[in-house]
Amino acid sequence: MTETKVANSSLVGARRAREDEFYTQLSDIEREVKHYKKHFKDKVVYLNCDDPRVSNFFHYFSYNFEKLGLKKLIATCYKNQEMDLFSQNDSEHAIYLEYEGDRNGSGVPDVEEIGIKSLKGDGDFRSAESIELLKQADIVVTNPPFSLFREYVAQLVKYEKQFLIVGNQNAITYTEIFRLIQENKIWLGVTSGQMEFRVPDYYEPRETRFWIDEQGQKWRSLGNACWFTNLDTKKRHEDLILFKRYTPDEYPRYDNYDAIDVSKIADIPMDYDGVMGVPLTFLDKYNPDQFEILGLSGTDYPRTKTYGKKERVVDGKRSKSNTGTLGCVVRTDSFGPGTHFDVGYPVKQIYKRLFIRRKEQA
Ligand SMILES: C[S@@+](CC[C@H](N)C(=O)[O-])C[C@H]1O[C@@H](n2cnc3c(N)ncnc32)[C@H](O)[C@@H]1O
């Protein structure tokens, strides 16, 4: 292979590994942003991972500029070496744009008319130029590169910005993100679940969650997309309606955590005051006046027990267990069908759990 080919293929590899080019659809943006309209009045909105020529975030906020009563809209577009090789965007530099509304009354915001300006650097959200624009902003809205999600959120928190960003539910378990959730500094937005994104032509086909439409546009979807925000929503103050009553039979205690297991959000008992382990999807229904979040299984949340020796038993067959510290486990009667662990007695591992407790409500 020639040097250029090696360089190119390693860039393709790097790019593939990161897979950051997922373009958000207008309908997904509309569906979420409509819940936050009151927050945008007189605000400077910054889209810091968005090429205004193609971004639906820019489309949405420029078209709704007057309706939302925005003060200013800023968008910066990232341009790196990989972009030079692959981008559909042929500009020489990273660009930015500032829009202050339809002063001439022509109605339709046109990117060229608004005036695209060149940045000196590559438009990285961490660059000094982008940070200067960030400082001007009240609210940041975008779908940031997922591979840099931790850093991206840390920067927003550092500059004390309000934000509404697309992410994926796996990020909930990142230590830094989880801490912010626990401290009620970040929460999930209103919509979540399935989201479809246009992806660039160089994206490789995949077996699942990938398709090419009639126009030849490639698409990918996520089943666990969500929004992260620190803007208040009505939904966040709605109580989860509980109707089940606690019985020890229906809610087993973990063998290694001081909590009961609640396998479905709808089954959270209305009369249990202790700690409960619930699926992560609870966050979608979380009202901080109703519940308190105490921790996450498999992290530094205190265990009551750790297991020195364990053996994996799948459908009666024993094998070496490579599982490190087990997450939440419940005791079972025997090594029945499915996967069990022998820790001196049969236990079954439970999916990742969030530990919560009901709050005394006035
Ligand atoms: C998930 S895509 C979303 C694009 C657009 N915000 C949208 O929602 O359609 C993330 C974008 O961030 C850009 N990006 C990657 N690294 C970046 C960085 N360090 N700074 C700014 N943008 C970056 C990518 O090129 C990509 O276009």
The ligand as an SDF file (V2000), in Angstrom:
LIG
                    3D

 27 29  0  0  0  0  0  0  0  0999 V2000
  -23.9220   13.4090   15.2750 C   0  0  0  0  0  0  0  0  0  0  0  0
  -23.3640   14.5310   14.0460 S   0  0  0  0  0  0  0  0  0  0  0  0
  -24.6820   15.6670   14.0320 C   0  0  0  0  0  0  0  0  0  0  0  0
  -24.5690   16.7600   13.0530 C   0  0  0  0  0  0  0  0  0  0  0  0
  -25.6440   17.8310   13.2560 C   0  0  0  0  0  0  0  0  0  0  0  0
  -25.4870   18.4300   14.5680 N   0  0  0  0  0  0  0  0  0  0  0  0
  -27.0110   17.2130   13.1510 C   0  0  0  0  0  0  0  0  0  0  0  0
  -27.6040   16.9680   14.1790 O   0  0  0  0  0  0  0  0  0  0  0  0
  -27.4610   16.9480   12.0290 O   0  0  0  0  0  0  0  0  0  0  0  0
  -22.0530   15.3250   14.9450 C   0  0  0  0  0  0  0  0  0  0  0  0
  -21.3090   16.3620   14.1420 C   0  0  0  0  0  0  0  0  0  0  0  0
  -20.2480   16.9020   14.9340 O   0  0  0  0  0  0  0  0  0  0  0  0
  -19.1100   17.0650   14.1360 C   0  0  0  0  0  0  0  0  0  0  0  0
  -17.9080   17.0090   14.9840 N   0  0  0  0  0  0  0  0  0  0  0  0
  -17.0750   15.9610   15.1850 C   0  0  0  0  0  0  0  0  0  0  0  0
  -16.0920   16.3080   16.0160 N   0  0  0  0  0  0  0  0  0  0  0  0
  -16.3100   17.6080   16.3450 C   0  0  0  0  0  0  0  0  0  0  0  0
  -15.6290   18.5390   17.1540 C   0  0  0  0  0  0  0  0  0  0  0  0
  -14.5250   18.1790   17.8010 N   0  0  0  0  0  0  0  0  0  0  0  0
  -16.1130   19.7980   17.2510 N   0  0  0  0  0  0  0  0  0  0  0  0
  -17.2360   20.1570   16.6020 C   0  0  0  0  0  0  0  0  0  0  0  0
  -17.9490   19.3060   15.8270 N   0  0  0  0  0  0  0  0  0  0  0  0
  -17.4770   18.0520   15.6840 C   0  0  0  0  0  0  0  0  0  0  0  0
  -19.1580   15.9250   13.1750 C   0  0  0  0  0  0  0  0  0  0  0  0
  -18.3890   16.2240   12.0250 O   0  0  0  0  0  0  0  0  0  0  0  0
  -20.6670   15.7960   12.9170 C   0  0  0  0  0  0  0  0  0  0  0  0
  -21.0670   16.5380   11.8090 O   0  0  0  0  0  0  0  0  0  0  0  0
  1  2  1  0
  2  3  1  0
  2 10  1  0
  3  4  1  0
  4  5  1  0
  5  6  1  0
  5  7  1  0
  7  8  2  0
  7  9  1  0
 10 11  1  0
 11 12  1  0
 11 26  1  0
 12 13  1  0
 13 14  1  0
 13 24  1  0
 14 15  1  0
 14 23  1  0
 15 16  2  0
 16 17  1  0
 17 18  1  0
 17 23  2  0
 18 19  1  0
 18 20  2  0
 20 21  1  0
 21 22  2  0
 22 23  1  0
 24 25  1  0
 24 26  1  0
 26 27  1  0
M  CHG  2   2   1   9  -1
M  END
$$$$
